[in-house]
Amino acid sequence: MVICYQPIGYIYTPFEEVKGMPIQPTGAAGVTGRLEVDPLFMAGIKDLEGFSHIFLLYHLHLVKDFQLMVKPFLDTQERGIFATRSPVRPNAIGLSVLKLKGIEGNTVWVENVDILNGTPVLDIKPYVPDFDIWPADKIGWFSQKSDKAKSHQADERFTSCYDLGKYTH
């Protein structure tokens, strides 16, 4: 089975390199970016300005390989990839909840951006607290570590899985 996606646009951020980037939106407080929506999909952002936050799904375009066992950024033990937020996944899909700052034409301005510059965007979904907030009884190995995401930055631990050549679309 082959699954193909077409980017709906690209996000532009201050992050030109993976190393040193925030690892989660909580570590990117105040960092702004802009999503340039392809004119073909521009009608799809109608009514989006009524939301304060959005889910952004994007293609981790520099990830060229995956690992099923990783030492995640917030830990020193190997974990199964699906129990982490590591970028080196079998399907290189990223997810961030971002603050929506405004829309001008086909440009969607967002804040708390933890995404590499020039990343292809696959989808936008509105964040709705009544649908999207669930009390968590447990958070696995993230317990007593998740608060560190506010200050932790990406390092070189997954470099071998990235194509670090300059990406242009």
Secondary structure as GFF3:
##gff-version 3
##sequence-region A 1 169
A	DSSP	beta_strand	9	12	.	.	.	ID=ss1
A	DSSP	three_ten_helix	25	28	.	.	.	ID=ss2
A	DSSP	beta_strand	32	37	.	.	.	ID=ss3
A	DSSP	three_ten_helix	39	45	.	.	.	ID=ss4
A	DSSP	three_ten_helix	48	50	.	.	.	ID=ss5
A	DSSP	beta_strand	53	59	.	.	.	ID=ss6
A	DSSP	beta_strand	69	70	.	.	.	ID=ss7
A	DSSP	beta_strand	79	80	.	.	.	ID=ss8
A	DSSP	three_ten_helix	81	83	.	.	.	ID=ss9
A	DSSP	beta_strand	93	104	.	.	.	ID=ss10
A	DSSP	beta_strand	107	111	.	.	.	ID=ss11
A	DSSP	beta_strand	119	126	.	.	.	ID=ss12
A	DSSP	alpha_helix	129	132	.	.	.	ID=ss13
A	DSSP	three_ten_helix	140	142	.	.	.	ID=ss14
A	DSSP	three_ten_helix	146	150	.	.	.	ID=ss15
A	DSSP	three_ten_helix	159	161	.	.	.	ID=ss16
###
